[in-house]
Amino acid sequence: MSRAASAAGEPHVPSARGPAWARWVGWFLAHVVWDTRVTGAERVPRGGPVVLAANHLTLIDGPLLVGVAPRGLHVLVKSEMFHGVVGGFLRAAGQIPVDRTMARPALQAALGVLRRGGAVGIFPEGTRGRGTAEQVRAGAAWLAVNGGALVVPVAILGTRRTGESPHGLPGLRRRVVVEFGEPIDVACTGVSRREAIDRAAESIRAAMGDLVATAQERTGVRLPADDPRATV
């Protein structure tokens, strides 16, 4: 992005080069550090704009998703992570910092990725919790509606167990599950943009919740029983 564009307040759209190499770092974490079983990767469209909407349990969910997604992925990551060495790595990897009190700059940057035909990863629950996807924020829906993107729900299981901290790391070689669901088209005609986003958010919430529930039954890997947000 040029200095002029920056001065004009345009969002910084990260380069596609970062996810190209970051995928290999994520792959190492997923398959060497942990024992990640991936299902449904063939359901992710190999081209065109797509939003991967995943449930959120712990710190490693983002790197894990980058490593197992079948295409380069720009994930929205809380801005507090973008400091020091970790922050430099995240920026070089093409990830997008999001300030949860003012998310629009991050959404605009992610929209730029979608408009060039890229893939964006987002955790619509907004914070690390039980990962049930019972409540989701509208960011994923906003991106899908405005970016003309398909949405692929993603279930992540095993990265946190009952009693473990959402800020910690799973034990070495722990079994982790990532399952990609069927893409959903949230395009809606004949209604206002606001109503289209509301309908899309409900469709995403339902698809994520169903996928998380069926993935638990299929694999036997369960979500943690406790919600760390309840103790804050």
C-alpha positions in Angstrom: 0.0 0.0 0.0 1.3 3.4 -0.9 1.9 6.3 1.6 -0.8 8.2 -0.1 -3.3 5.4 0.4 -2.3 5.1 4.0 -2.7 8.8 4.5 -6.2 8.6 2.9 -7.2 6.2 5.5 -7.5 3.2 3.3 -7.2 -0.3 5.0 -4.0 -2.1 4.7 -4.7 -5.3 2.7 -2.0 -7.9 3.6 -0.1 -9.6 0.8 -0.9 -13.1 -0.3 2.8 -14.0 0.1 2.6 -14.3 3.9 0.0 -17.2 4.1 2.0 -19.1 1.4 4.9 -19.8 3.8 2.9 -19.5 7.0 0.9 -22.6 6.0 4.0 -24.7 6.4 4.6 -23.4 9.9 1.0 -24.2 10.8 1.3 -27.6 9.2 4.3 -28.4 11.4 2.3 -27.4 14.5 -0.7 -29.4 13.4 0.9 -32.6 12.4 4.3 -32.8 14.2 3.7 -30.9 17.5 0.1 -32.2 17.7 -1.8 -35.0 16.1 -4.4 -33.2 14.1 -7.0 -35.2 12.2 -8.5 -33.2 9.3 -11.8 -34.0 7.7 -13.6 -32.3 4.8 -10.8 -30.1 3.5 -12.0 -31.0 0.0 -15.2 -29.0 0.8 -13.2 -25.7 0.8 -13.4 -24.0 -2.6 -10.0 -23.8 -4.2 -10.6 -20.5 -5.8 -12.7 -17.4 -5.3 -13.6 -15.5 -2.1 -14.3 -17.6 0.9 -14.7 -17.1 4.7 -13.7 -19.9 7.0 -15.8 -19.5 10.2 -14.5 -21.5 13.1 -15.4 -22.0 16.8 -12.8 -20.8 19.2 -11.2 -22.6 22.2 -7.7 -21.5 22.8 -4.5 -19.7 21.6 -3.5 -22.2 18.9 -6.8 -22.3 17.0 -5.6 -19.6 14.5 -2.2 -21.2 13.6 -3.9 -24.5 13.5 -6.5 -23.3 11.0 -3.8 -21.7 8.9 -1.9 -25.0 8.8 -4.7 -27.3 7.9 -6.7 -25.1 5.4 -6.2 -26.2 1.8 -5.4 -22.7 0.7 -3.5 -19.6 2.0 -5.5 -18.0 4.8 -5.6 -14.6 6.4 -7.0 -14.9 9.9 -8.4 -12.1 12.0 -6.3 -12.1 15.3 -6.9 -9.9 18.3 -4.7 -6.8 18.2 -3.1 -7.5 21.6 -1.1 -10.3 19.9 0.6 -7.9 17.5 3.6 -6.9 19.7 7.2 -7.9 19.8 8.5 -10.9 17.9 5.1 -12.6 17.8 3.5 -9.5 16.3 6.2 -9.3 13.7 5.7 -12.9 12.7 1.9 -12.4 12.5 2.2 -9.4 10.2 4.8 -11.2 8.0 2.4 -14.1 7.8 -0.3 -11.9 6.5 -2.7 -12.1 9.5 -5.0 -9.2 10.3 -5.1 -7.4 13.7 -8.6 -6.7 15.0 -9.4 -4.3 17.8 -12.6 -5.8 19.3 -13.8 -2.3 20.3 -13.4 -1.0 16.8 -13.4 -3.9 14.3 -14.2 -2.0 11.1 -10.5 -1.4 10.0 -9.9 -5.1 10.3 -13.1 -6.0 8.5 -12.2 -3.6 5.7 -8.7 -5.2 5.3 -10.3 -8.7 5.2 -12.8 -7.4 2.7 -9.9 -6.4 0.5 -8.6 -9.9 0.7 -12.0 -11.3 -0.4 -12.3 -8.9 -3.3 -9.0 -10.1 -4.8 -10.4 -13.7 -4.5 -8.6 -14.7 -1.3 -9.6 -16.6 1.8 -10.2 -15.2 5.3 -10.4 -17.0 8.6 -12.5 -15.7 11.4 -13.8 -16.8 14.9 -17.3 -15.4 15.0 -17.7 -16.2 18.7 -15.4 -13.2 19.2 -13.4 -14.7 22.1 -12.2 -18.0 23.4 -14.9 -19.9 25.2 -16.5 -23.4 25.2 -16.6 -23.4 21.4 -20.2 -24.3 21.1 -21.0 -21.5 18.6 -24.3 -20.8 20.3 -23.7 -17.1 19.9 -21.8 -15.5 17.1 -21.0 -11.9 16.1 -21.9 -10.4 12.7 -18.3 -10.0 11.4 -18.3 -13.2 9.3 -21.7 -12.4 7.9 -20.7 -8.8 7.1 -17.7 -10.1 5.2 -19.6 -12.8 3.3 -22.4 -10.4 2.2 -20.2 -7.5 1.3 -17.4 -9.7 -0.2 -19.7 -12.0 -2.2 -18.1 -14.9 -0.5 -19.1 -18.4 0.4 -18.8 -19.4 4.1 -17.3 -22.7 5.2 -18.1 -23.6 8.8 -15.2 -25.2 10.7 -15.2 -27.3 13.9 -12.1 -27.3 16.1 -12.0 -29.9 18.9 -9.3 -30.9 21.4 -7.3 -27.8 21.6 -8.6 -27.2 25.2 -9.9 -29.6 27.7 -12.0 -29.0 30.8 -10.0 -27.1 33.4 -7.3 -26.0 31.0 -6.6 -22.3 30.4 -7.6 -20.8 27.1 -4.2 -19.1 27.0 -2.3 -22.4 27.3 -1.0 -25.0 24.8 -2.2 -28.6 24.4 0.2 -31.3 25.4 2.6 -32.7 22.8 1.0 -35.1 20.3 -2.5 -34.5 21.6 -5.2 -35.6 19.3 -6.9 -32.6 17.8 -9.8 -32.5 15.3 -10.5 -30.0 12.6 -13.6 -30.6 10.4 -14.6 -28.4 7.5 -18.3 -28.3 6.7 -20.2 -27.8 3.4 -19.9 -24.3 2.0 -23.0 -22.1 2.5 -24.1 -19.3 0.2 -25.5 -16.5 2.3 -26.4 -14.3 -0.7 -29.9 -12.8 -0.2 -31.8 -10.6 -2.7 -34.8 -8.4 -2.2 -33.9 -7.3 1.3 -31.9 -4.6 2.9 -28.2 -5.0 3.5 -28.8 -5.0 7.2 -31.4 -7.8 6.9 -29.1 -9.8 4.6 -26.3 -9.6 7.2 -28.7 -10.6 10.0 -30.0 -13.6 8.0 -26.4 -14.6 7.1 -25.3 -14.4 10.7 -28.1 -16.8 11.7 -27.2 -19.2 8.9 -23.6 -19.2 10.0 -24.4 -19.7 13.6 -26.7 -22.7 12.8 -24.2 -24.3 10.4 -21.3 -23.9 12.9 -23.4 -25.3 15.8 -24.5 -28.3 13.8 -21.0 -29.1 12.6 -19.5 -28.8 16.1 -22.2 -31.1 17.5 -21.8 -33.8 14.7 -18.0 -33.6 14.8 -18.1 -34.4 18.6 -20.4 -37.4 18.0 -18.3 -38.7 15.0 -14.9 -38.4 16.7 -15.6 -38.8 20.4 -13.5 -35.6 21.1 -15.6 -33.4 23.3 -15.7 -29.7 24.0 -14.6 -28.6 27.5 -17.4 -28.5 30.0 -16.3 -25.2 31.5 -16.5 -21.7 30.0 -13.5 -19.5 30.9 -15.5 -16.4 30.2 -17.7 -17.3 33.2 -14.8 -16.7 35.6 -13.8 -13.3 34.2 
